[in-house]
Amino acid sequence: QVQLVESGGGLVQPGGSLRLSCAASGYIFSAYAVNWFRQAPGKQRELVAWIGVSGSTNYADSMKGRFTISRDNAKNTMYLQMNSLKPEDTAVYYCNSLVGRKPYWGQGTQVTVSS
């Protein structure tokens, strides 16, 4: 079955960096776009970044220039490099993929930006 497993979250000071990973299994990873979402306490889940099959990318406006999404199809893994982190980036980050018209989600990884 399709599984997505995030890792790499943690506590970081403002201005710091983190790299999140999302390991996929149970489907042909290279054939599907994948996304990063995040959800802060009391807020709706929001799209952070998207990467297509060909490697094309798109970002939410507030992440442009700070976050970089990438994928390694040989490792069935997607990454989110986050730089210049701000307290408002604090959230649970989820990877997501639409496979066979069904959305799949990982369990999420907590990112906390605080001094």
N, C-alpha and C positions, 0 to 999 in steps of 0.2 A: 504494500500500500504506500501511497505518497506520504513522505515524512519530510518536514523541514525543521531543522534544529539550529537555533541561534546560539551564539556565544560571543564573548568579548566585552560584555558590558562591565560597568563598575563605577567607582567614584573617581571623578577627575576635577581638578581645579579649573576655574574659568580661564579660557585661553589655551587649555590643554587639548590633547588629541586622544582619540580612541579608534580602534579598528574593529568593527563587528564582522562576524562571519555567519553565514547561513549554509549549512550542509544539507543537501537534498538527496533523497533516495526514493526508489520505488517508481520512478518514471524517467523518461528521456529528457533530462535536464536541459540539454542543449536546444531542444525543440520549442521551448517556452520562454516567454518573457517572465521576469521576476521583479518583485517590488519590495521596497522597504516602506513600512508604515510606522507611525509612532502614536502613542496615546499618553497624554499627560493626565495627572489626577484631575477629575472633574471636567475633562474636555473630551471632545469626540476624537476618534481615531482619524489621523490625517496621513495622506500620502507624502512620503519624504522624497523618494527617488524611484526611477523605473529604468530597467535595462532590457532592451529587446534581444531577439535572437541573434541579430547581426552585430550587437554591441552598441547600438545607438542608445542614448541616454536622455533622460529628462529629470528635472529637479523642481521641487517646490521653490518658489521665489526666495524664501528666507534661508534656503540651504545653498543656493547657487554661490559658487566661489569658495565655499567652506567644506562641503561634503563631496565625495567622489564615490560613485557606485561602479563596481566592476564585477566580472565573473570569470571563473576558470572552469571551462566545461570539462577539461580533463579530470578535474577534481570534484566535479558536481558541486561547486561551492560558489557562493556569491559573497561579495564584501561591501562594506560601507566604511570608507575612511572619513572620519569626522575630525576636522581641524577647527581651531579658533572657537572652541565650544563655549556656549553661554549658559547661564542658569536656566534660561527658558528652553533649552534643549533637553532638560530633564524630562524623562518619559520612559515608558517601556517601548522598546523597539521590536517590531515584528517583521519577519519576512513572509512573503505571500506569493503564490503563483496560481494562475487560473489554468487548471488541467482538465481537459474534457468538459469545459464549461462549468466546472466546479471549483470554487475557491478553496485553497488550502492555506493554513496558517501554522506558523511555528508557535512555540509556547511563550516566546518573548524573552528579551534580555533587558534588565534594568540599566539605564544610564542616568547617573546623578552628577550634575555639575554644580559644585559648591565649594566655597573656600572654608 
